[in-house]
Protein backbone atom coordinates (compact mmCIF):
# COMPACT_ATOMS: atom_id res chain seq x y z
CA UNK A 1 0.00 0.00 0.00
CA UNK A 2 2.87 2.36 0.78
CA UNK A 3 3.90 2.41 -2.92
CA UNK A 4 0.36 2.68 -4.30
CA UNK A 5 -0.46 5.74 -6.37
CA UNK A 6 -2.82 8.15 -4.59
CA UNK A 7 -6.44 8.12 -5.68
CA UNK A 8 -6.71 11.67 -4.34
CA UNK A 9 -4.20 14.48 -3.80
CA UNK A 10 -4.63 17.94 -2.30
CA UNK A 11 -1.64 20.14 -3.05
CA UNK A 12 -0.99 23.46 -1.34
CA UNK A 13 -4.63 24.10 -0.48
CA UNK A 14 -5.12 27.56 1.05
CA UNK A 15 -8.50 28.92 2.12
CA UNK A 16 -8.93 32.33 3.74
CA UNK A 17 -11.89 33.91 5.49
CA UNK A 18 -12.03 37.50 6.81
CA UNK A 19 -9.42 37.71 9.55
CA UNK A 20 -8.36 34.05 9.45
CA UNK A 21 -6.43 31.58 7.29
CA UNK A 22 -8.41 28.35 7.74
CA UNK A 23 -6.10 26.23 5.55
CA UNK A 24 -2.50 27.27 4.97
CA UNK A 25 -0.82 25.48 2.02
CA UNK A 26 -2.12 22.05 3.11
CA UNK A 27 -0.92 18.86 1.38
CA UNK A 28 -2.95 15.66 1.81
CA UNK A 29 -3.28 12.41 -0.14
CA UNK A 30 -5.42 9.26 -0.02
CA UNK A 31 -4.63 5.81 -1.42
CA UNK A 32 -6.91 3.11 -2.77
CA UNK A 33 -8.56 0.95 -0.08
CA UNK A 34 -7.11 3.09 2.72
CA UNK A 35 -8.55 4.75 5.81
CA UNK A 36 -6.67 8.04 6.25
CA UNK A 37 -7.67 9.82 9.46
CA UNK A 38 -7.58 13.61 9.72
CA UNK A 39 -7.10 14.88 13.28
CA UNK A 40 -7.08 18.39 14.70
CA UNK A 41 -8.50 20.66 17.35
CA UNK A 42 -11.78 22.49 16.81
CA UNK A 43 -11.01 25.27 14.39
CA UNK A 44 -7.86 23.55 13.07
CA UNK A 45 -9.29 23.54 9.52
CA UNK A 46 -10.40 19.89 9.08
CA UNK A 47 -13.96 20.59 7.97
CA UNK A 48 -12.85 23.54 5.81
CA UNK A 49 -10.39 21.31 3.95
CA UNK A 50 -13.05 18.68 3.34
CA UNK A 51 -15.59 21.30 2.26
CA UNK A 52 -13.04 22.47 -0.32
CA UNK A 53 -12.72 18.89 -1.56
CA UNK A 54 -16.52 18.47 -1.70
CA UNK A 55 -17.06 21.71 -3.61
CA UNK A 56 -18.77 23.65 -0.81
CA UNK A 57 -15.83 26.10 -0.67
CA UNK A 58 -13.46 27.18 -3.44
CA UNK A 59 -9.75 27.23 -2.53
CA UNK A 60 -7.86 30.51 -2.84
CA UNK A 61 -4.71 28.59 -3.82
CA UNK A 62 -3.71 25.02 -4.57
CA UNK A 63 -5.01 22.15 -6.68
CA UNK A 64 -6.93 18.88 -6.37
CA UNK A 65 -6.01 15.71 -8.28
CA UNK A 66 -8.38 12.74 -8.57
CA UNK A 67 -6.79 9.57 -9.97
CA UNK A 68 -3.84 11.66 -11.12
CA UNK A 69 -5.91 14.18 -13.08
CA UNK A 70 -6.40 17.77 -12.04
CA UNK A 71 -9.99 18.43 -10.98
CA UNK A 72 -11.94 21.65 -10.60
CA UNK A 73 -14.73 21.06 -8.10
CA UNK A 74 -17.20 23.93 -7.92
CA UNK A 75 -20.16 22.13 -6.31
CA UNK A 76 -21.10 18.92 -4.48
CA UNK A 77 -22.66 17.65 -7.72
CA UNK A 78 -19.27 17.86 -9.44
CA UNK A 79 -17.64 16.10 -6.47
CA UNK A 80 -20.21 13.29 -6.69
CA UNK A 81 -19.57 12.94 -10.43
CA UNK A 82 -15.87 12.43 -9.59
CA UNK A 83 -16.79 9.64 -7.15
CA UNK A 84 -16.48 11.68 -3.93
CA UNK A 85 -19.18 11.34 -1.28
CA UNK A 86 -19.46 13.10 2.08
CA UNK A 87 -21.30 12.05 5.23
CA UNK A 88 -21.75 15.18 7.34
CA UNK A 89 -21.71 15.21 11.14
CA UNK A 90 -25.30 16.52 11.12
CA UNK A 91 -27.28 14.24 8.82
CA UNK A 92 -29.03 15.58 5.70
CA UNK A 93 -32.14 13.38 5.80
CA UNK A 94 -35.89 14.05 5.49
CA UNK A 95 -37.54 12.45 8.56
CA UNK A 96 -40.99 11.76 7.04
CA UNK A 97 -39.57 9.94 4.01
CA UNK A 98 -38.46 6.31 3.88
CA UNK A 99 -34.87 5.11 3.74
CA UNK A 100 -35.18 4.29 0.03
CA UNK A 101 -36.82 7.64 -0.79
CA UNK A 102 -34.01 9.53 0.94
CA UNK A 103 -31.31 7.54 -0.83
CA UNK A 104 -32.66 7.93 -4.38
CA UNK A 105 -33.82 11.53 -3.96
CA UNK A 106 -32.95 13.54 -7.12
CA UNK A 107 -31.77 10.35 -8.88
CA UNK A 108 -35.03 8.38 -8.75
CA UNK A 109 -35.39 5.29 -10.99
CA UNK A 110 -38.33 5.54 -13.36
CA UNK A 111 -40.56 3.36 -15.52
CA UNK A 112 -41.38 4.49 -19.04
CA UNK A 113 -39.25 7.56 -18.37
CA UNK A 114 -41.85 9.30 -16.20
CA UNK A 115 -43.23 7.03 -13.45
CA UNK A 116 -41.34 6.51 -10.21
CA UNK A 117 -40.12 2.93 -9.93
CA UNK A 118 -40.23 2.71 -6.13
CA UNK A 119 -39.94 -1.08 -6.14
CA UNK A 120 -36.79 -0.74 -8.22
CA UNK A 121 -35.41 1.81 -5.77
CA UNK A 122 -36.06 -0.50 -2.81
CA UNK A 123 -34.40 -3.40 -4.59
CA UNK A 124 -31.32 -1.35 -5.53
CA UNK A 125 -30.96 -0.01 -1.96
CA UNK A 126 -31.29 -3.51 -0.53
CA UNK A 127 -28.66 -4.80 -2.96
CA UNK A 128 -26.11 -2.13 -1.96
CA UNK A 129 -26.98 -2.57 1.72
CA UNK A 130 -26.33 -6.31 1.56
CA UNK A 131 -23.12 -5.89 -0.47
CA UNK A 132 -21.45 -3.58 2.04
CA UNK A 133 -22.95 -4.96 5.25
CA UNK A 134 -25.20 -1.94 5.90
CA UNK A 135 -28.29 -3.56 7.40
CA UNK A 136 -31.13 -1.03 7.00
CA UNK A 137 -34.80 -1.58 6.09
CA UNK A 138 -35.41 0.37 2.85
CA UNK A 139 -39.10 0.85 3.72
CA UNK A 140 -38.54 2.25 7.25
CA UNK A 141 -39.20 5.94 7.85
CA UNK A 142 -36.15 7.95 8.90
CA UNK A 143 -37.97 9.31 11.97
CA UNK A 144 -38.47 5.75 13.24
CA UNK A 145 -34.89 4.45 13.01
CA UNK A 146 -31.91 4.92 15.32
CA UNK A 147 -29.13 7.47 14.89
CA UNK A 148 -26.71 4.70 13.95
CA UNK A 149 -29.07 3.47 11.23
CA UNK A 150 -29.50 7.04 9.95
CA UNK A 151 -25.75 7.25 9.50
CA UNK A 152 -25.83 4.06 7.46
CA UNK A 153 -28.46 5.68 5.26
CA UNK A 154 -26.11 8.62 4.65
CA UNK A 155 -23.33 6.19 3.67
CA UNK A 156 -25.75 4.34 1.39
CA UNK A 157 -26.68 7.64 -0.29
CA UNK A 158 -23.04 8.18 -1.24
CA UNK A 159 -22.56 4.58 -2.41
CA UNK A 160 -25.78 4.69 -4.46
CA UNK A 161 -24.29 7.62 -6.38
CA UNK A 162 -21.12 5.67 -7.13
CA UNK A 163 -18.72 7.09 -4.52
CA UNK A 164 -15.28 5.48 -4.38
CA UNK A 165 -13.96 8.11 -1.94
CA UNK A 166 -15.95 8.63 1.27
CA UNK A 167 -15.47 11.57 3.65
CA UNK A 168 -16.80 10.72 7.13
CA UNK A 169 -16.98 13.92 9.20
CA UNK A 170 -16.91 13.08 12.95
CA UNK A 171 -18.86 9.87 12.22
CA UNK A 172 -18.98 8.63 15.84
CA UNK A 173 -19.90 11.94 17.49
CA UNK A 174 -23.57 10.95 17.86
CA UNK A 175 -23.13 7.17 18.20
CA UNK A 176 -23.15 4.90 21.22
CA UNK A 177 -20.05 2.72 21.79
CA UNK A 178 -21.98 -0.23 20.36
CA UNK A 179 -22.98 1.71 17.22
CA UNK A 180 -19.40 2.95 16.79
CA UNK A 181 -18.19 -0.65 16.82
CA UNK A 182 -20.75 -1.54 14.14
CA UNK A 183 -19.60 1.44 12.05
CA UNK A 184 -15.99 0.21 12.19
CA UNK A 185 -17.14 -3.15 10.84
CA UNK A 186 -18.86 -1.30 7.97
CA UNK A 187 -15.69 0.70 7.28
CA UNK A 188 -13.62 -2.49 7.12
CA UNK A 189 -16.15 -3.95 4.68
CA UNK A 190 -15.98 -0.82 2.49
CA UNK A 191 -12.19 -0.87 2.58
CA UNK A 192 -12.02 -4.56 1.62
CA UNK A 193 -14.09 -3.74 -1.49
CA UNK A 194 -11.75 -1.02 -2.66
CA UNK A 195 -13.31 2.09 -1.17
CA UNK A 196 -11.03 4.85 0.17
CA UNK A 197 -12.10 6.69 3.32
CA UNK A 198 -11.15 9.99 4.93
CA UNK A 199 -12.03 9.66 8.62
CA UNK A 200 -12.30 13.03 10.41
CA UNK A 201 -12.29 12.67 14.18
CA UNK A 202 -11.01 13.96 17.50
CA UNK A 203 -11.20 10.58 19.30
CA UNK A 204 -7.66 9.27 19.47
CA UNK A 205 -8.51 5.71 20.50
CA UNK A 206 -10.87 5.32 17.53
CA UNK A 207 -8.34 6.72 15.07
CA UNK A 208 -5.68 4.29 16.30
CA UNK A 209 -8.17 1.44 15.92
CA UNK A 210 -9.44 2.13 12.39
CA UNK A 211 -6.89 4.26 10.45
CA UNK A 212 -4.02 3.11 8.24
CA UNK A 213 -2.43 6.57 8.23
CA UNK A 214 -3.06 9.64 10.36
CA UNK A 215 -2.56 13.32 9.49
CA UNK A 216 -2.75 16.14 12.02
CA UNK A 217 -3.81 19.74 11.31
CA UNK A 218 -2.98 22.50 13.79
CA UNK A 219 -4.20 26.06 13.28
CA UNK A 220 -4.65 25.52 9.55
CA UNK A 221 -1.26 23.88 8.88
CA UNK A 222 -0.46 20.22 8.28
CA UNK A 223 2.02 19.34 11.03
CA UNK A 224 2.35 15.56 10.83
CA UNK A 225 1.45 12.45 8.82
CA UNK A 226 2.30 9.02 10.22
CA UNK A 227 1.23 5.40 10.10
CA UNK A 228 -0.93 3.92 12.82
CA UNK A 229 1.99 1.75 13.97
CA UNK A 230 4.10 4.86 14.58
CA UNK A 231 1.54 6.72 16.69
CA UNK A 232 0.28 6.76 20.27
CA UNK A 233 -2.53 8.70 21.92
CA UNK A 234 0.04 10.89 23.69
CA UNK A 235 1.99 11.67 20.52
CA UNK A 236 -1.16 12.51 18.54
CA UNK A 237 -2.54 14.71 21.31
CA UNK A 238 0.78 16.56 21.49
CA UNK A 239 0.76 17.09 17.71
CA UNK A 240 -2.85 18.37 17.77
CA UNK A 241 -2.41 20.83 20.61
CA UNK A 242 1.29 21.69 20.40
CA UNK A 243 1.94 20.78 24.04
CA UNK A 244 1.61 17.87 26.45
CA UNK A 245 -2.02 17.00 27.16
CA UNK A 246 -3.32 15.25 30.27
CA UNK A 247 -5.54 12.50 28.86
CA UNK A 248 -6.80 11.37 32.29
CA UNK A 249 -8.62 13.57 34.76
CA UNK A 250 -6.50 14.69 37.68
CA UNK A 251 -8.78 15.10 40.71
CA UNK A 252 -8.74 14.67 44.44
CA UNK A 253 -11.37 12.57 46.24
CA UNK A 254 -14.76 14.27 46.53
CA UNK A 255 -15.92 15.80 49.81
CA UNK A 256 -19.68 15.73 49.39
CA UNK A 257 -21.93 17.77 51.67
CA UNK A 258 -25.70 18.30 51.75
CA UNK A 259 -27.91 17.29 48.79
CA UNK A 260 -28.54 20.19 46.38
CA UNK A 261 -30.60 18.21 43.85
CA UNK A 262 -33.09 15.56 44.91
CA UNK A 263 -35.25 13.57 42.51
CA UNK A 264 -37.87 11.36 44.15
CA UNK A 265 -39.88 8.69 42.29
CA UNK A 266 -40.10 10.82 39.14
CA UNK A 267 -42.10 9.55 36.19
CA UNK A 268 -42.03 11.31 32.82
CA UNK A 269 -43.82 10.66 29.51
CA UNK A 270 -42.11 10.94 26.15
CA UNK A 271 -43.49 12.72 23.06
CA UNK A 272 -45.65 9.68 22.22
CA UNK A 273 -47.28 9.67 25.66
CA UNK A 274 -45.36 6.56 26.77
CA UNK A 275 -43.56 6.36 30.11
CA UNK A 276 -39.87 7.09 29.45
CA UNK A 277 -38.77 7.69 33.06
CA UNK A 278 -40.16 5.11 35.46
CA UNK A 279 -39.82 6.06 39.09
CA UNK A 280 -36.29 7.46 39.15
CA UNK A 281 -34.88 8.58 42.49
CA UNK A 282 -31.46 10.12 43.01
CA UNK A 283 -29.64 12.78 45.00
CA UNK A 284 -26.65 14.89 43.96
CA UNK A 285 -24.70 16.40 46.84
CA UNK A 286 -22.71 19.60 46.97
CA UNK A 287 -19.13 18.88 46.03
CA UNK A 288 -19.68 15.70 44.00
CA UNK A 289 -20.16 14.57 40.42
CA UNK A 290 -22.86 11.97 39.99
CA UNK A 291 -22.60 10.21 36.62
CA UNK A 292 -25.48 8.53 34.81
CA UNK A 293 -24.39 5.88 32.32
CA UNK A 294 -26.67 4.23 29.80
CA UNK A 295 -27.26 3.44 26.16
CA UNK A 296 -28.91 6.33 24.33
CA UNK A 297 -32.72 6.31 24.42
CA UNK A 298 -33.22 4.86 27.90
CA UNK A 299 -34.88 7.91 29.42
CA UNK A 300 -31.86 10.18 29.90
CA UNK A 301 -33.21 12.99 27.70
CA UNK A 302 -36.64 12.99 29.32
CA UNK A 303 -35.10 12.98 32.81
CA UNK A 304 -32.93 15.99 31.96
CA UNK A 305 -35.91 17.83 30.47
CA UNK A 306 -37.98 17.15 33.59
CA UNK A 307 -35.31 18.45 35.98
CA UNK A 308 -34.70 21.60 33.91
CA UNK A 309 -38.40 22.45 33.51
CA UNK A 310 -38.50 21.69 29.79
CA UNK A 311 -40.89 18.76 30.19
CA UNK A 312 -43.81 18.23 32.57
CA UNK A 313 -43.31 15.68 35.33
CA UNK A 314 -46.13 13.13 35.35
CA UNK A 315 -45.56 12.29 39.02
CA UNK A 316 -42.85 12.56 41.65
CA UNK A 317 -40.86 15.43 43.17
CA UNK A 318 -37.80 17.52 42.35
CA UNK A 319 -36.07 19.60 45.05
CA UNK A 320 -33.27 22.12 44.59
CA UNK A 321 -31.45 23.12 47.78
CA UNK A 322 -34.40 21.81 49.80
CA UNK A 323 -37.03 23.75 47.86
CA UNK A 324 -39.62 21.60 46.11
CA UNK A 325 -40.77 22.38 42.57
CA UNK A 326 -43.93 21.10 40.94
CA UNK A 327 -44.57 21.78 37.24
CA UNK A 328 -41.94 24.53 37.28
CA UNK A 329 -40.96 26.37 34.11
CA UNK A 330 -37.45 26.44 32.67
CA UNK A 331 -37.10 30.04 33.88
CA UNK A 332 -38.04 29.05 37.43
CA UNK A 333 -35.48 26.23 37.45
CA UNK A 334 -32.79 28.57 36.13
CA UNK A 335 -33.58 31.08 38.86
CA UNK A 336 -33.47 28.27 41.44
CA UNK A 337 -29.84 27.65 40.51
CA UNK A 338 -29.96 24.97 37.81
CA UNK A 339 -27.36 25.28 35.06
CA UNK A 340 -27.90 23.19 31.93
CA UNK A 341 -25.40 22.10 29.29
CA UNK A 342 -27.86 20.48 26.84
CA UNK A 343 -27.07 17.38 24.80
CA UNK A 344 -28.17 19.08 21.55
CA UNK A 345 -26.44 22.46 21.27
CA UNK A 346 -28.33 23.42 18.10
CA UNK A 347 -31.81 22.65 19.39
CA UNK A 348 -31.43 23.69 23.03
CA UNK A 349 -28.08 25.40 23.51
CA UNK A 350 -27.82 28.24 20.99
CA UNK A 351 -29.73 30.52 18.68
CA UNK A 352 -27.53 30.08 15.62
CA UNK A 353 -28.56 33.38 14.00
CA UNK A 354 -27.68 35.34 17.16
CA UNK A 355 -24.19 36.64 17.87
CA UNK A 356 -22.00 35.02 20.50
CA UNK A 357 -22.54 37.99 22.79
CA UNK A 358 -26.32 37.62 22.46
CA UNK A 359 -26.17 33.87 23.08
CA UNK A 360 -24.06 34.32 26.21
CA UNK A 361 -26.61 36.86 27.50
CA UNK A 362 -29.68 34.68 26.83
CA UNK A 363 -30.32 33.88 30.50
CA UNK A 364 -29.30 37.24 31.94
CA UNK A 365 -30.54 39.86 29.48
CA UNK A 366 -32.81 41.34 32.17
CA UNK A 367 -30.05 41.72 34.76
CA UNK A 368 -28.97 45.27 35.72
CA UNK A 369 -25.49 44.60 34.35
CA UNK A 370 -27.00 44.00 30.89
CA UNK A 371 -30.06 46.22 30.71
CA UNK A 372 -32.01 49.01 32.34
CA UNK A 373 -35.68 49.95 31.92
CA UNK A 374 -35.93 47.43 29.08
CA UNK A 375 -32.91 48.82 27.19
CA UNK A 376 -29.98 46.53 26.47
CA UNK A 377 -26.39 47.79 26.68
CA UNK A 378 -24.62 46.09 23.73
CA UNK A 379 -21.19 47.29 24.84
CA UNK A 380 -21.57 45.53 28.20
CA UNK A 381 -22.76 42.34 26.49
CA UNK A 382 -19.78 42.41 24.14
CA UNK A 383 -17.25 43.04 26.91
CA UNK A 384 -18.62 40.17 29.00
CA UNK A 385 -18.64 37.87 25.96
CA UNK A 386 -15.07 38.81 25.03
CA UNK A 387 -13.87 37.87 28.52
CA UNK A 388 -15.67 34.51 28.49
CA UNK A 389 -14.60 33.63 24.94
CA UNK A 390 -11.00 34.18 25.97
CA UNK A 391 -11.39 32.26 29.24
CA UNK A 392 -13.01 29.24 27.56
CA UNK A 393 -10.68 29.32 24.54
CA UNK A 394 -13.44 29.78 21.95
CA UNK A 395 -11.79 30.04 18.53
CA UNK A 396 -12.96 31.22 15.13
CA UNK A 397 -15.16 34.09 16.26
CA UNK A 398 -15.51 37.38 18.14
CA UNK A 399 -18.46 38.56 20.29
CA UNK A 400 -20.15 39.94 17.14
CA UNK A 401 -19.78 36.63 15.21
CA UNK A 402 -22.94 34.60 14.52
CA UNK A 403 -23.01 31.37 16.52
CA UNK A 404 -23.80 29.41 13.35
CA UNK A 405 -20.43 30.39 11.87
CA UNK A 406 -18.43 28.48 14.52
CA UNK A 407 -17.39 24.85 14.41
CA UNK A 408 -19.44 22.43 16.50
CA UNK A 409 -16.84 22.15 19.24
CA UNK A 410 -16.51 25.91 19.61
CA UNK A 411 -20.29 26.24 19.74
CA UNK A 412 -20.23 23.78 22.65
CA UNK A 413 -17.63 25.87 24.43
CA UNK A 414 -19.91 28.93 24.16
CA UNK A 415 -22.75 26.99 25.83
CA UNK A 416 -20.45 25.79 28.62
CA UNK A 417 -19.09 29.30 29.13
CA UNK A 418 -22.60 30.71 29.56
CA UNK A 419 -23.82 28.02 31.95
CA UNK A 420 -20.72 27.78 34.16
CA UNK A 421 -20.25 31.56 34.39
CA UNK A 422 -23.66 31.88 36.09
CA UNK A 423 -22.31 30.02 39.16
CA UNK A 424 -25.21 27.56 39.42
CA UNK A 425 -25.88 25.49 42.54
CA UNK A 426 -26.55 22.45 40.37
CA UNK A 427 -25.01 21.88 36.94
CA UNK A 428 -26.59 19.34 34.59
CA UNK A 429 -23.93 18.40 32.06
CA UNK A 430 -25.41 16.31 29.24
CA UNK A 431 -22.79 15.13 26.75
CA UNK A 432 -20.58 18.09 27.76
CA UNK A 433 -17.67 17.16 25.48
CA UNK A 434 -19.59 15.90 22.45
CA UNK A 435 -17.71 17.08 19.38
CA UNK A 436 -14.75 18.54 21.30
CA UNK A 437 -11.07 17.83 20.65
CA UNK A 438 -8.61 16.53 23.23
CA UNK A 439 -7.42 19.99 24.30
CA UNK A 440 -10.96 21.24 24.82
CA UNK A 441 -12.00 18.01 26.56
CA UNK A 442 -9.08 18.40 28.95
CA UNK A 443 -10.22 21.95 29.74
CA UNK A 444 -13.91 21.05 30.19
CA UNK A 445 -13.11 18.10 32.44
CA UNK A 446 -10.79 20.24 34.55
CA UNK A 447 -13.46 22.95 34.78
CA UNK A 448 -16.14 20.50 35.89
CA UNK A 449 -13.83 19.20 38.62
CA UNK A 450 -13.09 22.80 39.69
CA UNK A 451 -16.84 23.50 39.89
CA UNK A 452 -17.27 20.36 42.00
CA UNK A 453 -14.52 21.53 44.32
CA UNK A 454 -16.27 24.90 44.68
CA UNK A 455 -19.25 23.06 46.15
CA UNK A 456 -21.46 22.71 43.07
CA UNK A 457 -23.55 19.58 42.64
CA UNK A 458 -22.91 18.18 39.17
CA UNK A 459 -25.12 15.64 37.40
CA UNK A 460 -23.19 14.22 34.44
CA UNK A 461 -25.04 12.33 31.72
CA UNK A 462 -22.78 10.90 29.04
CA UNK A 463 -22.72 8.12 26.47
CA UNK A 464 -18.92 8.02 26.79
CA UNK A 465 -18.10 5.42 29.43
CA UNK A 466 -14.52 6.61 29.78
CA UNK A 467 -15.83 10.12 30.54
CA UNK A 468 -18.16 8.77 33.24
CA UNK A 469 -15.37 6.69 34.76
CA UNK A 470 -12.91 9.60 34.67
CA UNK A 471 -15.16 12.25 36.20
CA UNK A 472 -17.84 10.65 38.35
CA UNK A 473 -17.55 10.17 42.10
CA UNK A 474 -20.57 7.86 41.98
CA UNK A 475 -22.14 6.15 38.97
CA UNK A 476 -25.77 5.24 38.36
CA UNK A 477 -26.83 3.09 35.40
CA UNK A 478 -30.16 3.77 33.70
CA UNK A 479 -31.97 1.13 31.66
CA UNK A 480 -35.48 1.39 30.20
CA UNK A 481 -36.17 4.46 32.31
CA UNK A 482 -35.13 2.94 35.63
CA UNK A 483 -32.00 3.20 37.75
CA UNK A 484 -30.74 -0.39 37.80
CA UNK A 485 -27.50 -0.06 39.73
CA UNK A 486 -25.09 2.19 41.62
CA UNK A 487 -21.34 1.70 41.16
CA UNK A 488 -18.09 3.20 42.48
CA UNK A 489 -15.83 5.18 40.12
CA UNK A 490 -13.42 2.25 39.87
CA UNK A 491 -16.05 -0.06 38.36
CA UNK A 492 -14.97 -1.79 35.14
CA UNK A 493 -16.36 -0.93 31.70
CA UNK A 494 -17.48 -4.54 31.36
CA UNK A 495 -19.47 -4.39 34.60
CA UNK A 496 -21.18 -1.15 33.57
CA UNK A 497 -21.75 -2.42 30.04
CA UNK A 498 -23.64 -5.46 31.33
CA UNK A 499 -25.88 -3.24 33.49
CA UNK A 500 -26.46 -0.81 30.59
CA UNK A 501 -27.92 -3.60 28.48
CA UNK A 502 -30.20 -4.92 31.23
CA UNK A 503 -27.97 -7.60 32.75
CA UNK A 504 -27.92 -7.95 36.53
CA UNK A 505 -30.97 -5.73 36.76
CA UNK A 506 -32.31 -4.71 40.14
CA UNK A 507 -35.82 -3.47 40.75
CA UNK A 508 -34.94 -0.97 43.45
CA UNK A 509 -31.70 0.86 44.08
CA UNK A 510 -31.20 3.20 47.04
CA UNK A 511 -29.25 6.30 46.08
JOZI-V700707 format. One record per helix or strand of 2 or more residues. SS is the DSSP state (~ for helix, > for strand). FROM is the first residue (numbers start at 1). LEN is the number of residues. If there is no record, write none. Layout:
# JOZI-V700707
SS_FROM_LEN ; SS_FROM_LEN
This chain:
# JOZI-V700707
>_6_12 ; >_20_12 ; >_35_6 ; ~_46_8 ; >_61_6 ; >_69_3 ; ~_76_6 ; >_84_4 ; ~_99_6 ; >_110_2 ; >_115_2 ; ~_118_15 ; ~_142_3 ; ~_147_14 ; >_165_5 ; ~_177_16 ; >_196_6 ; ~_204_7 ; >_213_6 ; >_221_7 ; ~_228_3 ; ~_233_9 ; >_259_11 ; >_275_11 ; >_288_6 ; ~_300_8 ; >_315_6 ; >_323_3 ; ~_330_7 ; >_338_4 ; ~_345_5 ; ~_356_5 ; >_371_2 ; >_375_2 ; ~_378_14 ; ~_403_3 ; ~_408_14 ; >_426_5 ; ~_438_16 ; >_457_6 ; ~_465_7 ; >_474_6 ; >_482_7 ; ~_493_8
